[in-house]
Amino acid sequence: MLSATMSLPRSDELRGQRFRCIPSKLEFVISVKTAKALGFEVSDRLLALADEVIE
């Protein structure tokens, strides 16, 4: 399964914040078992781009 996990701050949490305080890292995680169960075929290129691959 393709998954992107990111917690974005609410607009009221951003008031008065400088841009550098806003989280900017995304992780790209692929679960091969879940992808196959859903009928997806994950290419080698996509697996190479992932930050983490769960077998």
PQR file of N, CA, C, O and H, with PARSE charges and radii, in Angstrom:
ATOM      1  N   MET A   1       0.842  -1.181   0.000 -0.4000 1.5000
ATOM      2  CA  MET A   1       0.000   0.000   0.000 -0.0000 2.0000
ATOM      3  C   MET A   1       0.883   1.238   0.000  0.5500 1.7000
ATOM      4  O   MET A   1       1.887   1.297   0.709 -0.5500 1.4000
ATOM      5  N   LEU A   2       0.512   2.193  -0.773 -0.4000 1.5000
ATOM      6  CA  LEU A   2       1.247   3.447  -0.810 -0.0000 2.0000
ATOM      7  C   LEU A   2       0.719   4.324   0.308  0.5500 1.7000
ATOM      8  O   LEU A   2      -0.491   4.476   0.477 -0.5500 1.4000
ATOM      9  H   LEU A   2      -0.304   2.145  -1.349  0.4000 1.0000
ATOM     10  N   SER A   3       1.631   4.896   1.066 -0.4000 1.5000
ATOM     11  CA  SER A   3       1.201   5.663   2.219 -0.0000 2.0000
ATOM     12  C   SER A   3       2.120   6.853   2.431  0.5500 1.7000
ATOM     13  O   SER A   3       3.343   6.729   2.373 -0.5500 1.4000
ATOM     14  H   SER A   3       2.614   4.773   0.929  0.4000 1.0000
ATOM     15  N   ALA A   4       1.528   7.985   2.671 -0.4000 1.5000
ATOM     16  CA  ALA A   4       2.293   9.166   3.044 -0.0000 2.0000
ATOM     17  C   ALA A   4       1.738   9.651   4.376  0.5500 1.7000
ATOM     18  O   ALA A   4       0.551   9.960   4.488 -0.5500 1.4000
ATOM     19  H   ALA A   4       0.534   8.086   2.718  0.4000 1.0000
ATOM     20  N   THR A   5       2.573   9.713   5.350 -0.4000 1.5000
ATOM     21  CA  THR A   5       2.125  10.135   6.661 -0.0000 2.0000
ATOM     22  C   THR A   5       2.732  11.489   6.973  0.5500 1.7000
ATOM     23  O   THR A   5       3.948  11.675   6.937 -0.5500 1.4000
ATOM     24  H   THR A   5       3.537   9.462   5.259  0.4000 1.0000
ATOM     25  N   MET A   6       1.853  12.428   7.279 -0.4000 1.5000
ATOM     26  CA  MET A   6       2.327  13.761   7.617 -0.0000 2.0000
ATOM     27  C   MET A   6       1.291  14.428   8.487  0.5500 1.7000
ATOM     28  O   MET A   6       0.098  14.382   8.185 -0.5500 1.4000
ATOM     29  H   MET A   6       0.864  12.277   7.309  0.4000 1.0000
ATOM     30  N   SER A   7       1.718  15.028   9.530 -0.4000 1.5000
ATOM     31  CA  SER A   7       0.818  15.751  10.407 -0.0000 2.0000
ATOM     32  C   SER A   7       0.965  17.239  10.112  0.5500 1.7000
ATOM     33  O   SER A   7       1.999  17.841  10.401 -0.5500 1.4000
ATOM     34  H   SER A   7       2.686  15.065   9.776  0.4000 1.0000
ATOM     35  N   LEU A   8      -0.061  17.814   9.544 -0.4000 1.5000
ATOM     36  CA  LEU A   8      -0.020  19.238   9.222 -0.0000 2.0000
ATOM     37  C   LEU A   8      -0.608  20.043  10.369  0.5500 1.7000
ATOM     38  O   LEU A   8      -1.642  19.669  10.922 -0.5500 1.4000
ATOM     39  H   LEU A   8      -0.901  17.325   9.309  0.4000 1.0000
ATOM     40  N   PRO A   9       0.032  21.135  10.730 -0.5600 1.5000
ATOM     41  CA  PRO A   9      -0.513  21.981  11.791  0.2800 2.0000
ATOM     42  C   PRO A   9      -1.781  22.681  11.321  0.5500 1.7000
ATOM     43  O   PRO A   9      -1.927  23.007  10.143 -0.5500 1.4000
ATOM     44  N   ARG A  10      -2.685  22.905  12.251 -0.4000 1.5000
ATOM     45  CA  ARG A  10      -3.919  23.647  11.934 -0.0000 2.0000
ATOM     46  C   ARG A  10      -3.573  25.118  11.736  0.5500 1.7000
ATOM     47  O   ARG A  10      -2.540  25.598  12.204 -0.5500 1.4000
ATOM     48  H   ARG A  10      -2.566  22.640  13.208  0.4000 1.0000
ATOM     49  N   SER A  11      -4.453  25.820  11.037 -0.4000 1.5000
ATOM     50  CA  SER A  11      -4.169  27.226  10.737 -0.0000 2.0000
ATOM     51  C   SER A  11      -4.011  28.059  12.006  0.5500 1.7000
ATOM     52  O   SER A  11      -3.218  29.000  12.031 -0.5500 1.4000
ATOM     53  H   SER A  11      -5.292  25.430  10.657  0.4000 1.0000
ATOM     54  N   ASP A  12      -4.762  27.721  13.070 -0.4000 1.5000
ATOM     55  CA  ASP A  12      -4.618  28.496  14.305 -0.0000 2.0000
ATOM     56  C   ASP A  12      -3.282  28.210  14.996  0.5500 1.7000
ATOM     57  O   ASP A  12      -2.810  29.024  15.790 -0.5500 1.4000
ATOM     58  H   ASP A  12      -5.406  26.956  13.050  0.4000 1.0000
ATOM     59  N   GLU A  13      -2.666  27.051  14.697 -0.4000 1.5000
ATOM     60  CA  GLU A  13      -1.355  26.746  15.259 -0.0000 2.0000
ATOM     61  C   GLU A  13      -0.243  27.475  14.501  0.5500 1.7000
ATOM     62  O   GLU A  13       0.857  27.640  15.031 -0.5500 1.4000
ATOM     63  H   GLU A  13      -3.050  26.390  14.052  0.4000 1.0000
ATOM     64  N   LEU A  14      -0.514  27.910  13.277 -0.4000 1.5000
ATOM     65  CA  LEU A  14       0.493  28.562  12.453 -0.0000 2.0000
ATOM     66  C   LEU A  14       0.599  30.054  12.701  0.5500 1.7000
ATOM     67  O   LEU A  14       1.594  30.673  12.324 -0.5500 1.4000
ATOM     68  H   LEU A  14      -1.407  27.776  12.847  0.4000 1.0000
ATOM     69  N   ARG A  15      -0.401  30.637  13.323 -0.4000 1.5000
ATOM     70  CA  ARG A  15      -0.373  32.084  13.556 -0.0000 2.0000
ATOM     71  C   ARG A  15       0.850  32.451  14.386  0.5500 1.7000
ATOM     72  O   ARG A  15       1.064  31.918  15.475 -0.5500 1.4000
ATOM     73  H   ARG A  15      -1.210  30.134  13.629  0.4000 1.0000
ATOM     74  N   GLY A  16       1.637  33.360  13.859 -0.4000 1.5000
ATOM     75  CA  GLY A  16       2.832  33.817  14.561 -0.0000 2.0000
ATOM     76  C   GLY A  16       4.039  32.916  14.377  0.5500 1.7000
ATOM     77  O   GLY A  16       5.114  33.216  14.895 -0.5500 1.4000
ATOM     78  H   GLY A  16       1.463  33.793  12.974  0.4000 1.0000
ATOM     79  N   GLN A  17       3.883  31.823  13.653 -0.4000 1.5000
ATOM     80  CA  GLN A  17       5.007  30.910  13.426 -0.0000 2.0000
ATOM     81  C   GLN A  17       5.815  31.365  12.221  0.5500 1.7000
ATOM     82  O   GLN A  17       5.265  31.865  11.240 -0.5500 1.4000
ATOM     83  H   GLN A  17       3.009  31.579  13.233  0.4000 1.0000
ATOM     84  N   ARG A  18       7.088  31.190  12.307 -0.4000 1.5000
ATOM     85  CA  ARG A  18       7.949  31.441  11.156 -0.0000 2.0000
ATOM     86  C   ARG A  18       7.923  30.206  10.274  0.5500 1.7000
ATOM     87  O   ARG A  18       7.659  29.103  10.753 -0.5500 1.4000
ATOM     88  H   ARG A  18       7.535  30.784  13.104  0.4000 1.0000
ATOM     89  N   PHE A  19       8.195  30.384   8.999 -0.4000 1.5000
ATOM     90  CA  PHE A  19       8.122  29.289   8.039 -0.0000 2.0000
ATOM     91  C   PHE A  19       9.047  28.131   8.422  0.5500 1.7000
ATOM     92  O   PHE A  19       8.689  26.972   8.209 -0.5500 1.4000
ATOM     93  H   PHE A  19       8.409  31.280   8.610  0.4000 1.0000
ATOM     94  N   ARG A  20      10.197  28.409   8.969 -0.4000 1.5000
ATOM     95  CA  ARG A  20      11.146  27.344   9.294 -0.0000 2.0000
ATOM     96  C   ARG A  20      10.637  26.418  10.400  0.5500 1.7000
ATOM     97  O   ARG A  20      11.191  25.337  10.597 -0.5500 1.4000
ATOM     98  H   ARG A  20      10.488  29.350   9.142  0.4000 1.0000
ATOM     99  N   CYS A  21       9.604  26.820  11.114 -0.4000 1.5000
ATOM    100  CA  CYS A  21       9.047  25.990  12.189 -0.0000 2.0000
ATOM    101  C   CYS A  21       8.024  24.979  11.674  0.5500 1.7000
ATOM    102  O   CYS A  21       7.583  24.111  12.428 -0.5500 1.4000
ATOM    103  H   CYS A  21       9.154  27.698  10.954  0.4000 1.0000
ATOM    104  N   ILE A  22       7.646  25.077  10.419 -0.4000 1.5000
ATOM    105  CA  ILE A  22       6.645  24.182   9.846 -0.0000 2.0000
ATOM    106  C   ILE A  22       7.334  22.906   9.379  0.5500 1.7000
ATOM    107  O   ILE A  22       8.336  22.978   8.668 -0.5500 1.4000
ATOM    108  H   ILE A  22       8.004  25.782   9.806  0.4000 1.0000
ATOM    109  N   PRO A  23       6.815  21.727   9.767 -0.5600 1.5000
ATOM    110  CA  PRO A  23       7.438  20.469   9.345  0.2800 2.0000
ATOM    111  C   PRO A  23       7.484  20.354   7.820  0.5500 1.7000
ATOM    112  O   PRO A  23       6.532  20.729   7.135 -0.5500 1.4000
ATOM    113  N   SER A  24       8.594  19.835   7.295 -0.4000 1.5000
ATOM    114  CA  SER A  24       8.724  19.780   5.841 -0.0000 2.0000
ATOM    115  C   SER A  24       9.200  18.430   5.323  0.5500 1.7000
ATOM    116  O   SER A  24       9.480  18.304   4.131 -0.5500 1.4000
ATOM    117  H   SER A  24       9.368  19.531   7.851  0.4000 1.0000
ATOM    118  N   LYS A  25       9.302  17.423   6.173 -0.4000 1.5000
ATOM    119  CA  LYS A  25       9.788  16.115   5.723 -0.0000 2.0000
ATOM    120  C   LYS A  25       8.626  15.146   5.543  0.5500 1.7000
ATOM    121  O   LYS A  25       7.770  15.005   6.417 -0.5500 1.4000
ATOM    122  H   LYS A  25       9.075  17.524   7.141  0.4000 1.0000
ATOM    123  N   LEU A  26       8.616  14.490   4.401 -0.4000 1.5000
ATOM    124  CA  LEU A  26       7.652  13.436   4.133 -0.0000 2.0000
ATOM    125  C   LEU A  26       8.402  12.121   3.999  0.5500 1.7000
ATOM    126  O   LEU A  26       9.520  12.095   3.484 -0.5500 1.4000
ATOM    127  H   LEU A  26       9.312  14.604   3.691  0.4000 1.0000
ATOM    128  N   GLU A  27       7.801  11.036   4.456 -0.4000 1.5000
ATOM    129  CA  GLU A  27       8.382   9.713   4.282 -0.0000 2.0000
ATOM    130  C   GLU A  27       7.520   8.942   3.294  0.5500 1.7000
ATOM    131  O   GLU A  27       6.292   8.986   3.368 -0.5500 1.4000
ATOM    132  H   GLU A  27       6.893  11.058   4.875  0.4000 1.0000
ATOM    133  N   PHE A  28       8.155   8.245   2.380 -0.4000 1.5000
ATOM    134  CA  PHE A  28       7.469   7.438   1.391 -0.0000 2.0000
ATOM    135  C   PHE A  28       7.682   5.977   1.752  0.5500 1.7000
ATOM    136  O   PHE A  28       8.785   5.450   1.605 -0.5500 1.4000
ATOM    137  H   PHE A  28       9.153   8.209   2.319  0.4000 1.0000
ATOM    138  N   VAL A  29       6.615   5.318   2.229 -0.4000 1.5000
ATOM    139  CA  VAL A  29       6.698   3.940   2.705 -0.0000 2.0000
ATOM    140  C   VAL A  29       5.785   3.072   1.852  0.5500 1.7000
ATOM    141  O   VAL A  29       4.638   3.434   1.590 -0.5500 1.4000
ATOM    142  H   VAL A  29       5.720   5.746   2.348  0.4000 1.0000
ATOM    143  N   ILE A  30       6.300   1.920   1.418 -0.4000 1.5000
ATOM    144  CA  ILE A  30       5.511   0.985   0.620 -0.0000 2.0000
ATOM    145  C   ILE A  30       5.414  -0.336   1.365  0.5500 1.7000
ATOM    146  O   ILE A  30       6.428  -0.897   1.781 -0.5500 1.4000
ATOM    147  H   ILE A  30       7.232   1.625   1.630  0.4000 1.0000
ATOM    148  N   SER A  31       4.193  -0.831   1.534 -0.4000 1.5000
ATOM    149  CA  SER A  31       3.960  -2.160   2.079 -0.0000 2.0000
ATOM    150  C   SER A  31       3.667  -3.083   0.898  0.5500 1.7000
ATOM    151  O   SER A  31       2.588  -3.038   0.308 -0.5500 1.4000
ATOM    152  H   SER A  31       3.369  -0.374   1.196  0.4000 1.0000
ATOM    153  N   VAL A  32       4.648  -3.919   0.569 -0.4000 1.5000
ATOM    154  CA  VAL A  32       4.533  -4.799  -0.598 -0.0000 2.0000
ATOM    155  C   VAL A  32       3.395  -5.794  -0.410  0.5500 1.7000
ATOM    156  O   VAL A  32       2.630  -6.041  -1.342 -0.5500 1.4000
ATOM    157  H   VAL A  32       5.524  -3.956   1.048  0.4000 1.0000
ATOM    158  N   LYS A  33       3.276  -6.364   0.775 -0.4000 1.5000
ATOM    159  CA  LYS A  33       2.234  -7.355   1.054 -0.0000 2.0000
ATOM    160  C   LYS A  33       0.835  -6.747   0.871  0.5500 1.7000
ATOM    161  O   LYS A  33      -0.036  -7.364   0.258 -0.5500 1.4000
ATOM    162  H   LYS A  33       3.898  -6.163   1.532  0.4000 1.0000
ATOM    163  N   THR A  34       0.629  -5.560   1.395 -0.4000 1.5000
ATOM    164  CA  THR A  34      -0.667  -4.891   1.265 -0.0000 2.0000
ATOM    165  C   THR A  34      -0.947  -4.515  -0.178  0.5500 1.7000
ATOM    166  O   THR A  34      -2.076  -4.656  -0.649 -0.5500 1.4000
ATOM    167  H   THR A  34       1.337  -5.058   1.893  0.4000 1.0000
ATOM    168  N   ALA A  35       0.064  -4.040  -0.883 -0.4000 1.5000
ATOM    169  CA  ALA A  35      -0.114  -3.677  -2.294 -0.0000 2.0000
ATOM    170  C   ALA A  35      -0.543  -4.895  -3.106  0.5500 1.7000
ATOM    171  O   ALA A  35      -1.449  -4.802  -3.933 -0.5500 1.4000
ATOM    172  H   ALA A  35       0.981  -3.926  -0.501  0.4000 1.0000
ATOM    173  N   LYS A  36       0.103  -6.034  -2.874 -0.4000 1.5000
ATOM    174  CA  LYS A  36      -0.266  -7.261  -3.591 -0.0000 2.0000
ATOM    175  C   LYS A  36      -1.676  -7.706  -3.233  0.5500 1.7000
ATOM    176  O   LYS A  36      -2.428  -8.146  -4.103 -0.5500 1.4000
ATOM    177  H   LYS A  36       0.840  -6.110  -2.202  0.4000 1.0000
ATOM    178  N   ALA A  37      -2.045  -7.594  -1.949 -0.4000 1.5000
ATOM    179  CA  ALA A  37      -3.389  -7.984  -1.506 -0.0000 2.0000
ATOM    180  C   ALA A  37      -4.465  -7.131  -2.165  0.5500 1.7000
ATOM    181  O   ALA A  37      -5.584  -7.594  -2.387 -0.5500 1.4000
ATOM    182  H   ALA A  37      -1.435  -7.236  -1.242  0.4000 1.0000
ATOM    183  N   LEU A  38      -4.124  -5.889  -2.477 -0.4000 1.5000
ATOM    184  CA  LEU A  38      -5.073  -4.989  -3.136 -0.0000 2.0000
ATOM    185  C   LEU A  38      -5.015  -5.086  -4.652  0.5500 1.7000
ATOM    186  O   LEU A  38      -5.773  -4.416  -5.353 -0.5500 1.4000
ATOM    187  H   LEU A  38      -3.215  -5.513  -2.297  0.4000 1.0000
ATOM    188  N   GLY A  39      -4.120  -5.915  -5.151 -0.4000 1.5000
ATOM    189  CA  GLY A  39      -4.017  -6.122  -6.590 -0.0000 2.0000
ATOM    190  C   GLY A  39      -3.100  -5.155  -7.311  0.5500 1.7000
ATOM    191  O   GLY A  39      -3.149  -5.052  -8.536 -0.5500 1.4000
ATOM    192  H   GLY A  39      -3.504  -6.459  -4.581  0.4000 1.0000
ATOM    193  N   PHE A  40      -2.265  -4.448  -6.570 -0.4000 1.5000
ATOM    194  CA  PHE A  40      -1.322  -3.511  -7.181 -0.0000 2.0000
ATOM    195  C   PHE A  40       0.001  -4.207  -7.443  0.5500 1.7000
ATOM    196  O   PHE A  40       0.428  -5.057  -6.662 -0.5500 1.4000
ATOM    197  H   PHE A  40      -2.225  -4.533  -5.574  0.4000 1.0000
ATOM    198  N   GLU A  41       0.636  -3.851  -8.522 -0.4000 1.5000
ATOM    199  CA  GLU A  41       1.986  -4.313  -8.799 -0.0000 2.0000
ATOM    200  C   GLU A  41       2.915  -3.124  -8.601  0.5500 1.7000
ATOM    201  O   GLU A  41       2.762  -2.090  -9.251 -0.5500 1.4000
ATOM    202  H   GLU A  41       0.288  -3.161  -9.156  0.4000 1.0000
ATOM    203  N   VAL A  42       3.869  -3.277  -7.706 -0.4000 1.5000
ATOM    204  CA  VAL A  42       4.780  -2.181  -7.389 -0.0000 2.0000
ATOM    205  C   VAL A  42       6.050  -2.354  -8.220  0.5500 1.7000
ATOM    206  O   VAL A  42       6.726  -3.379  -8.129 -0.5500 1.4000
ATOM    207  H   VAL A  42       3.993  -4.117  -7.177  0.4000 1.0000
ATOM    208  N   SER A  43       6.362  -1.359  -9.017 -0.4000 1.5000
ATOM    209  CA  SER A  43       7.533  -1.443  -9.895 -0.0000 2.0000
ATOM    210  C   SER A  43       8.835  -1.324  -9.093  0.5500 1.7000
ATOM    211  O   SER A  43       8.855  -0.789  -7.985 -0.5500 1.4000
ATOM    212  H   SER A  43       5.813  -0.526  -9.091  0.4000 1.0000
ATOM    213  N   ASP A  44       9.906  -1.833  -9.678 -0.4000 1.5000
ATOM    214  CA  ASP A  44      11.220  -1.739  -9.040 -0.0000 2.0000
ATOM    215  C   ASP A  44      11.641  -0.288  -8.866  0.5500 1.7000
ATOM    216  O   ASP A  44      12.278   0.062  -7.872 -0.5500 1.4000
ATOM    217  H   ASP A  44       9.890  -2.268 -10.579  0.4000 1.0000
ATOM    218  N   ARG A  45      11.293   0.542  -9.812 -0.4000 1.5000
ATOM    219  CA  ARG A  45      11.631   1.974  -9.743 -0.0000 2.0000
ATOM    220  C   ARG A  45      10.960   2.632  -8.534  0.5500 1.7000
ATOM    221  O   ARG A  45      11.578   3.422  -7.820 -0.5500 1.4000
ATOM    222  H   ARG A  45      10.776   0.258 -10.619  0.4000 1.0000
ATOM    223  N   LEU A  46       9.685   2.294  -8.318 -0.4000 1.5000
ATOM    224  CA  LEU A  46       8.952   2.853  -7.188 -0.0000 2.0000
ATOM    225  C   LEU A  46       9.542   2.360  -5.860  0.5500 1.7000
ATOM    226  O   LEU A  46       9.647   3.121  -4.899 -0.5500 1.4000
ATOM    227  H   LEU A  46       9.183   1.653  -8.898  0.4000 1.0000
ATOM    228  N   LEU A  47       9.919   1.093  -5.820 -0.4000 1.5000
ATOM    229  CA  LEU A  47      10.555   0.547  -4.616 -0.0000 2.0000
ATOM    230  C   LEU A  47      11.882   1.233  -4.337  0.5500 1.7000
ATOM    231  O   LEU A  47      12.235   1.456  -3.179 -0.5500 1.4000
ATOM    232  H   LEU A  47       9.834   0.474  -6.601  0.4000 1.0000
ATOM    233  N   ALA A  48      12.619   1.569  -5.385 -0.4000 1.5000
ATOM    234  CA  ALA A  48      13.903   2.251  -5.215 -0.0000 2.0000
ATOM    235  C   ALA A  48      13.726   3.671  -4.677  0.5500 1.7000
ATOM    236  O   ALA A  48      14.605   4.183  -3.984 -0.5500 1.4000
ATOM    237  H   ALA A  48      12.333   1.388  -6.326  0.4000 1.0000
ATOM    238  N   LEU A  49      12.615   4.299  -4.985 -0.4000 1.5000
ATOM    239  CA  LEU A  49      12.362   5.663  -4.523 -0.0000 2.0000
ATOM    240  C   LEU A  49      11.859   5.731  -3.073  0.5500 1.7000
ATOM    241  O   LEU A  49      11.938   6.778  -2.429 -0.5500 1.4000
ATOM    242  H   LEU A  49      11.901   3.883  -5.548  0.4000 1.0000
ATOM    243  N   ALA A  50      11.346   4.610  -2.574 -0.4000 1.5000
ATOM    244  CA  ALA A  50      10.755   4.594  -1.241 -0.0000 2.0000
ATOM    245  C   ALA A  50      11.810   4.783  -0.150  0.5500 1.7000
ATOM    246  O   ALA A  50      12.934   4.294  -0.264 -0.5500 1.4000
ATOM    247  H   ALA A  50      11.282   3.760  -3.097  0.4000 1.0000
ATOM    248  N   ASP A  51      11.427   5.503   0.908 -0.4000 1.5000
ATOM    249  CA  ASP A  51      12.295   5.646   2.069 -0.0000 2.0000
ATOM    250  C   ASP A  51      12.342   4.342   2.863  0.5500 1.7000
ATOM    251  O   ASP A  51      13.363   4.005   3.462 -0.5500 1.4000
ATOM    252  H   ASP A  51      10.514   5.900   1.001  0.4000 1.0000
ATOM    253  N   GLU A  52      11.219   3.611   2.859 -0.4000 1.5000
ATOM    254  CA  GLU A  52      11.143   2.341   3.582 -0.0000 2.0000
ATOM    255  C   GLU A  52      10.232   1.405   2.801  0.5500 1.7000
ATOM    256  O   GLU A  52       9.183   1.812   2.302 -0.5500 1.4000
ATOM    257  H   GLU A  52      10.390   3.886   2.372  0.4000 1.0000
ATOM    258  N   VAL A  53      10.651   0.129   2.700 -0.4000 1.5000
ATOM    259  CA  VAL A  53       9.839  -0.897   2.057 -0.0000 2.0000
ATOM    260  C   VAL A  53       9.546  -1.962   3.092  0.5500 1.7000
ATOM    261  O   VAL A  53      10.461  -2.545   3.673 -0.5500 1.4000
ATOM    262  H   VAL A  53      11.504  -0.202   3.105  0.4000 1.0000
ATOM    263  N   ILE A  54       8.256  -2.215   3.321 -0.4000 1.5000
ATOM    264  CA  ILE A  54       7.828  -3.242   4.256 -0.0000 2.0000
ATOM    265  C   ILE A  54       7.440  -4.456   3.449  0.5500 1.7000
ATOM    266  O   ILE A  54       6.549  -4.383   2.603 -0.5500 1.4000
ATOM    267  H   ILE A  54       7.513  -1.741   2.848  0.4000 1.0000
ATOM    268  N   GLU A  55       8.106  -5.583   3.703 -0.4000 1.5000
ATOM    269  CA  GLU A  55       7.860  -6.811   2.920 -0.0000 2.0000
ATOM    270  C   GLU A  55       6.620  -7.505   3.342  0.5500 1.7000
ATOM    271  O   GLU A  55       6.275  -8.547   2.784 -0.5500 1.4000
ATOM    272  H   GLU A  55       8.830  -5.641   4.390  0.4000 1.0000
TER
END
